[in-house]
């Protein structure tokens, strides 16, 4: 059993403890088989003792059939999709075990128990009766084993898919952080070339941002308030770089308390607004960022000025790695907020 299935049975009850013990489950099953067939046939003869004793004598053959099938034939042939060999060996095993049961009945039980008629050993109807009897007791164990295998494969497939998504998401997030860091260092480099006193302030802001990136964004969700503070710090960094060249409006509407969001999702759109609005050919650019919060949804609206094509230069772009930007965001949204954005 898988750990998940075992945990279902490990309850603080006597029944839960029994079901959680593999050996006790098997003992209970075989005891139930003996009692069921003993009382079923015994009720027609009025002699329960003889029928229960007969079932005990026939039990080893039934046990061999069940364990041979579920512990050997099932994993070696059926689960490997070798269906023809599974069918062939199952038929051979049933025939041999049916003959084994016939030997026990013919030499030990005929004459002692009236339910077994004194027929010739090679009577085909009697041999077929034993084969059917064996298959009857195999239905439940085989069904349970197949259900457990199916359940385990479903759990493993789900865990594998989850691990794959988590690995991809982690990869995408790891792309975001170097991308953001290089852009910010580019800003710092520009200030240091100008011997600007704002370089020291920028380093402090950068340290706050990096602390957030390193210690706060490793979880699946972060507090919305922290994410918005992170964006405000980023905007402050960009204000230091562009001075009065860009006019920025950042408005938050609605209550942020108790709200959560995937980290580093919003920042891309803010970064892109700077990337596409600020160019050397524009004396005064503007960016407006509105973030509204409703009960079950967030709405981010980013508007920015845009230079003419002739006045736009790739050198003005803050994008360092092609393909890291909005495609990255969309893939993260697909993983985290599938069909919800």
N, C-alpha and C positions, 0 to 999 in steps of 0.2 A: 504493500500500500504506500501511496505517497504520504509525505508528511502532512499535507493538507487534509487528506482523507482520515489519517490517524487522529488528527486533532479533533475531528468531528465526534469520534467515539470516546476520546479521553475526557469524559464528563465526570463530575463528582457524584456518580450514582453507581450502584452495583452493576446495573445493566450496561452502563457505559464502559466500566472497567472490563466486563466480560467481552464486549464487542471489540474493545481495543487490544485484546490479547489474541494473537493469531492461533495459538494452540488450542485455547478454549473454544474458539469459533469452530475449529475443525472437529473437536470432540463433540460439541453440541450438535453439529450437523450429522455426524455418523450415528450418534445416539438417537437422533430424531428419525433417521432412516430405519434403524432397527425397530424402534417402537411403532412407527407408522405402518410398515409392512407387516410387522408381527401382529398388531391389533387389527389391521385390515383383513388379513387372511384368517387370523384367529377367530374373528367374529363369525365367519362362515362355518367354522368347524367346532367352535365352542371350546377350543383348547389353545389359549394364548401362550402358555408356557412353551409348548413344543414349537410353535411358529416363531416365537422370539428367539429360542435357542437355534432354530434352523437359520434364521437371519444372521445370527452371530457367526455361525459356521461359514455362511456364504459371504460374509463381509470382506475378508481379505481380497477375494477376487474383484469385488466392486471397487475397493480402495486402489488396487493396482491399476485398474482401468482408468479411474479418474485422474490419479496423479501422473500416470504415464502420458495421458492426453494433454493435461493442462501444463505440466512441467517440462515435457519433452516435445511432443508433436506440435503443440501450439506455437511456442517460440521458434522452433527450428524450421518449421515449414509454413504454417498458416500466416504468421506475422511477417514472414519473408516473401509472401505471395507465391509460394510454391504449392499451389492448390492441388494439382494432380497428385503430387507425392503425399501431401497431407491426407487426401481422400484414400489413396492406396494403402498407406500404412495404418490409417484408422480402421479400414475394413479388415486388414490382416490382424490387427490387435484385437478387434472385437471378436473375430472368429476364434482366435487362440484362447482368449479369456472366456469365451462362451464354452469352448471345449473343456477348459479348466474347471468351470462351474459344473459342467455335466459330469466330470470325473468325481467331484465331491458329492454330488447328489447320488450318482449311481452306486458309489462304494460305501457311502456313509449315511445317507438320509433315507433312501428307499427302504421301506420295511419298518423304519422307526417313526417316520412322519407320514401319515396317510395322505397328505396333500400331494406327495410325489408318487406318481403311478409307476408300477414295475414294468416300464417299457424298455425295449432294447436300447443299448448305449447309443447307437448311431441313429436314433430317431431324429429326423431333421426338425420336426416340430418342437421337440424339447430343446434342442440346441438353439433354435431361433428364439424360443421363449427366454432362455438365459441371456442371449444377446440383447433382446429388448429390455429385459430387467436391468442389465448393466447400463444401457443407454438412458434409462429412466432416471437413475441416480446421478447421471453425469450432467443432465440438463442444467441444474441450478449452479453447480460449481463452475461449469464452462461459461455460462451466461454472466455470472458475477465476475469472473476473471476478464472476460472480454469488455465488460462495462468499466472495470477498473483501468484496463489498458487504454480504452477510449478516453476516459476522464483524464488520465495522466498525460496522454498525448495532447489533449486540448489545453491543459494547464501549461505544459511545456511549450506548446506553440504560442500561447498567450504571453508567457514570460519571455520567450525569445523575441516576439514582436515588440514587447515593451522595452527589452534591453536594446534592441536595434534602434528604436525611436529615441531612447535616452542617449545612446551613443551618438546618434546623428545630431540630436539637439545640443549635446555637450560640444560637439565639433563646431556647430554653427555659433554657439555662444563664445567659444574660444576664438573664432574668427572675428567676432564683434570687438573684443577687448583690444587686440593689437591694432585693429583698424581705428578704433577710437583714440587709442594712445598715440599712434603716429600722427593723427590729425592734430591732437593737442600739442604734441611736441613741435609740430610744424609752426603752430602759433607761438609757442615759447621761443623758438628759434628766431622768428621774425622780430620779437620784442628785444631779444638780446642783441641782435644786430643794430638796433636803434639805441642801445644802451638805455632802454626805457626803465624807469623806476617801477613800472607795473609788472616787471618780470618776477619780482619777489612775491607780489600778490598772486600772480598766476601760479607760481609754484605751490603756494598754500592751497589754492583752489584745486589744483591738480592732485595734491596729496589727499584731499577730501574725496575727490572723485575716485581715485585709485583705491582708497580704503573701501569705498562702497562696492567697487567692482570686484575686489579680491575677497571680501568677507561677507557681503550681503547678497550677492547674486548667484550663489551656488545652489540655492533652493529653487523649487519649481515656481513658487509664488512669493512675491515680496509685498510689503505694505505699500499701498498706493501713495501715501504721503511721502515715503522715502524716495520712491521713484520720481515723484514730481520735484522734490528737493534736488535730486540728482540732475534733473533737466534744468532747473533754475541755475545750478552751479555751472552747468555747461554753457548756458546763455551768458552768464557773467564772464566766463572765459572769452567767449567770442566778442563781447562788448569791449573787453580790454584790447583785443587785437584790432578791431575796426574803429574804435573810438566813436566819432560822431558820424561815420559814414553809413551806419545802418540804424534804423529806428525799429525797435523791437517791442511788441506788445504780447504779454503772456497772461492769459486770463483763465482761471479755474472756477467753474460753476458747479455747485453741488457739494454735498458732504463727503469728505474723503475718509472719515473715521470708519474703521472696520472693513475697509475695502482692500482688495488685493489684485495684483496683476502680474503677468509674467515679466521678469526683469529685462531691461534693455530693448523692449519692443518699440516704445514711443520715440526713443532717441534718434533712430534712423531718419524719421520724418523731419525732425528738427534739424538734424545735420544736413539733410538734402535741401532744406529751405535756405540755409546759408550757402551751400554749394552753388545753387542755381540763381540766387538773387544778388550776391555781392560780386562785382567785377570791377576791375580798375577803371573801366570806362564810365562807371556810374558814380556820381558824386554822392547821391543820397539814395540808399536802398531801404526797403522796409519789409518787415516780416510780422505777421500776426498769427499767434498760436492760441486757439481756443480749445479748452478741454472741459467737456460737460459730463456730469455724473448723474445717471438715473439709477433706479433701483437695481436693475439687472443688466445694465449696459453702460458703456463709455463711448463717447464720441469725441474724436480728435479731428480738428479742422486746422489745417496749416495753409496760409496764403502768403505769397511773397512776390515782390517785384521781380521782373525778369529783364535782363539786358537785351539789347538787340543782338542779332546773330553776328553782326560785324564787330560788336564790342565785346563778344565773349571769347575768352581764351582758356584753353585747357590748363594753362599754368595757374589760373585763378582757382581751379577746382581743389577742394579739400579731399576729394576721393583719392586714396592711395592705391587700393587694390581693386581692379575691375571685377565686377561680379559679386562683391561682398555686400553691397548695399541692399536695395529693395528686394532682390531675389532671395537674399538671406532672410529678410523679414517675412516674406510671404511663405517661405518653407517652414519657418518657426511657427507661424500662425496656423499653417496646415496641420502641424503636429500637435500644438497645444490647444488651439481653439477650432478644431476641425468642425466645419459646418456651423460655426458660431461667430463668424466675423464677416 
